[in-house]
């Protein structure tokens, strides 16, 4: 799957991923009204609104991008109907040949970790048959419990030819409370980065490991250090746009070949129509606004990478 992701990035010339993290207040009124007319102001109504919103954005951007990243919490808040919308979204994106990164941030041990891995990336055995549960291509994993939490995911990825993105240095302001703590003179995130690189060495695709890392765009200097520590690790970079990251901040996350990183934008794309820059599109044409935001993001990052040469 890491090979497919790299190939799709090369083909689209777009090292970006659209975060499908829908809040109800991002969803235009006409979509909510239609969903509520059919299902009422219920969890089912909310889930239908989310699904229709996602579908429109995917339809308008899928030819420009290599991947999407649905954040499962935005769906879980609507209970079982929300999870059904999550699954419909995953399946639809795969039909469009997009790589799907399930942003699930699981972190547990032993059989619990294995069950999470099977549910999201593998096949569960039911009598004589086996079934894929959510069936994403990648999943995000919290490594705080150590190898016991990560190894079950790696085992499933080996069986299924899928991949992981492991949290190393996150984009939120308080991440430093733990991640920046010095251990033997070096910050914790460097130790985690080295461990991710070590796990990855044993599980390589064509040039990059299928064990990737998450490093926030809001910490470009740390990204520079981590890129050197993890040369064969693909980096998922959150924090672009709405959280303050810009294309010029991101060049250090990429290798000299222009590969090695994929940058996420969520509300900056899916709620683009709410921004002044895209107000001309109007609420009815929200998906066209998202398409333009994708084009602008590609231009920003491509321009920054070109400028580095």
Secondary structure, DSSP 8 states (H G I E B T S, - for coil): -HHHHHHHHHHHT--EEE-----GGGS-HHHHHHHHHHH-SSHHHHHHHHHHHHHHHHHHHTTT-SEE--BTHHHHTTHHHHHHHHHHHHHHHHHTT-EEEEEEEE---HHHHHHHHHHHHSEEEETTEEEESS--SEEEE--TTTHHHHHHHHHHHHHHT-EEEEEEE-SSGGGHHHHT-EETTEEHHHHHHHHHHHHHHTSB-SSSBSEEEEE-TT-HHHHHHHHHHTTT--EEE--BGGGSB-GGGSGGGS-TTS-SEEEEESHHHHTGGGSGGGGGGTTTTHHHHHHHHHHHHHHHHHHHHHHH-
